[in-house]
Structures are given as structure tokens and as C-alpha cells.
Amino acid sequence: MGQLRAALIGGIPPSIRRVISPTVPVRHPGRCLAMSYLQPAKNPNPEKLQTATDTQETTAIPSMLGKIERSLSVLAEAAQRIADKLDPPPDAIVDTNYVKKRMGLKTTTRIAQMAQDGTIPARCIVDGTGNGKPWKFHRKHIDEWIESDR
């Protein structure tokens, strides 16, 4: 082990070699291969060290997974907000101008007449619209109706 330590330290400049000394504590023993060889053994019994490390890692894994899961959910929510800002989702309820454009008509009056006389199916019309109020339509249903044979 002395040869390996000498080989590892041999290629390190003297200014850095002063910083790396056998008395510098290692925060995570055994995690960094080079640093573990530079440090003196704190526990002479490697089985006890291995058991302690396994126990610590076993209890740390579920908490780390929970933190990762929470972080991912926060990132997913942030990504969804950014996506909605850059390319907003279509509105679920549309007006006669939307239907006019989709059908290639010039005025919305014809759309209102079609809604009133039943040409546009009732499932496409939002309850409480028309009869003196602006006509509103369910986007999904009106798109399906326009795509069908009408």
C-alpha cells in the first residue's frame, strides 16, 4: 500500500501535495478510490466498515429516491407551465368566429342560424348560449361534426 500511495502522490506537484496529507479527513471513505488510498484506515476491521457503509446506504436510498421523485415532479410542473406559455392549449369552448373559419364561411350569422334551426347538433352547443346571448360551442364536438359529413 505504501508503494501505491507513493505512486499516486509522486505525480502530484509539491504545492498540491502539501494539501493532500494523510491527516485530511475523507467525507465519504471508499467512494473516491485515490483518496481512500491516501487516508489512513480509521477502522482496522474492514467487515465492520463495510457493514456500517451498507447500513447507511440502505437507509439513505429511500430518502434519496423520495427527494429525486419530488424534484422530478417540480421539474415536470415547470416544464408544463413553460410549454403552456409558449404554445397554449386550445380552448375547450369556442365562439362563432372559430366555427366560421373552420367551415370557410364569410359571416357568423349563418352559424347562428344553423345552431338555432338544429343543423349543428345540440351536443356541440354549450348550454345557456344563444337566444340573445353569443353562441358558444364545445371545441371537441364541433371539430368532430365539421370533420364528419355534416
N, C-alpha and C positions, 0 to 999 in steps of 0.2 A: 504494500500500500504506500510505503514511503517513496518508491520509485514512481508510481503513478502520480502521486501528489507533486513530486519534483518535476515530472514531465509536464503536468498541467500548469504549474507555476513558472516553469522555465521559459515559456514563450511569452510571458506577460512582462511588460516594461516595469522597471523598479518603482516608478511613481504609482502605478496601479497596484503593484504587489504589496505596497505598504497598506493599502486599503483592505485588501483581501488577506486576512490573517486567520489563523485557527481559532481565535477568540471571538470572531464576529458571529453572533447568533444567526441561525438559519430559521426563517419563519415557517417554512414547510420542509422539514427534513425528508430527504428521499425524493422530493419532487424534481429537483434540478440535479442531474447526475453529477455534473462537475462540482457544484457547491457541496454536495453530500460527501465527496471525497476530500474536500478541503477542510471539513469540520471534524473535530474530534467526536468520537462516539459518546453520546450522553447516557445511553442505556447499554450496558455491556451485554445484556441478554437480547439478541435480535428477535426472539419469538415474542417477548413482551412488547417490544416496539411495534412489531407487525400487528399484533392483536389490538393494541391501542389505536394504531392508524386505521385498521379495518373498522373498528367500532365507531371512530369519529366520522369516517367517510360514510358508513352505513346510516348513521343518524343525520348526516348533513345532506344526503342525496334527496330525501323527500322535501326538505325545506328549500333546497336549490331548485327542484322541479317546480314547486309552487311559485317561487319568485319568477322563474322563466315563463311560466304559464301566464302570470299576471302581466308581465312585461309584454308578452306577445299579444294579449288582448288589448292592452293600451295602444300598442303599435297598430293593430288592426283597426281599432276605432279611429285613430288619427288618419290612417290611410283612407278609410271610408269617407271621412269629412273632407279630405283633400280631393278625392275623386268626385264627390258630390259638388264641390265648389267649382272644379274645372269643367266637369261635364254633368250638369244637374240631371237627375232622373226626370222622366216626363211626368207631367201632372196626371193624376188619376181622373180628374174631371176637366172637360174641355168645353169650349163655347161654340157658337155657330160659326165663328170665323175659322176655327180649326176644321170643322166639317166641310165648310165651303171650299177651303183649299184642298182638302183630301179628295173631294168629289169633282173638283175642277169647275165649280160654278162661279158666276160673277157677283151674285148678291146673296146676302144671308136671308132675305125674305123667303126665298124658295125653301130653305132649310126649315124655317119656322112653319111654313105651310105643310111640309112633309111630316113634321113632328106632330102637328095638330090633327091632320087627317089620318094618321096612323100608318103612313108609308114607312116611317122609321119605327122599328119595333119598340114597344114600351120598356123592354129590358135595357135599352140603350139610353133612355131618358132618366135624368136624376129626378127623384120625387120632389115635388114642391116648386118645380120650374115651369115656365110657360104661363099662359093665362095672365098676361100683364107683366110678368117677370121675364128676365132673359132666359132663354133655353140653355140648359146645361146637359151634357152627355157624359156617360161613362166611357172613357177613352178605350178601354179594352173591348167593350161590347160594340161601340160604334166602328172601331177599326175592323173587327170581325165581320160586321154587317157590310161595310164598304168593300172588303175583300171578297165577300161572297157575291152571289149573283144579284143581290139587292132585290 
